[in-house]
C-alpha cells in the first residue's frame, strides 16, 4: 500500500497539541499524517525502531514483501513518492477499527486521486485495505499494510470529485 496509499493531500494533518497516550488515537493521528504525507508528524509519532511492511506488495523482481526497517528511509520513500506521482488527494474509509494490546487494526477502502494530462479529469485508484499499526509506549513501532492489489480499480473521474 505504500506506493498506493501515500498521497499528497491538500489538507495537512495537524500535529497533536497534547501528547497522545491512547493507542487508537496515536494510530489514527499517524495514519492521517501518513496519508497527508506530513513527514514531520509521521516522524514525531514513530519509534526509533520503526518498521513498515506491505506484505501484499512484492518488489520489482517479484521477491518478498515491501519492507522498510528504517524510519528515515521510509520517510524518504514517502517524499519521493509524493514528488514522482504528485497525488492530488487521498482518503481512507475504514469500515472497522479495533485495538487489542497496542495493535490497532483498520479495515476498509483506500482511494487516491492523481492528475492526468487533461485538467478536467483525475485518475482514481481504489482498493480494499487493512492497516495494522502497533503502538508501544506511545510510539508507532510497526506499520503493516495488506492491500487487495488483485482487486484494485483504476478509473477516470471528473476533476474535483475527491470529496
Secondary structure as UniProt FT lines:
FT   HELIX           2..5
FT   HELIX           23..36
FT   HELIX           39..45
FT   STRAND          46..58
FT   TURN            60..61
FT   STRAND          65..68
FT   HELIX           71..85
FT   STRAND          87..100
FT   TURN            101..102
FT   STRAND          103..115
FT   TURN            119..120
FT   STRAND          121..136
FT   TURN            137..138
FT   STRAND          139..147
FT   HELIX           149..151
FT   STRAND          153..158
FT   TURN            159..162
//
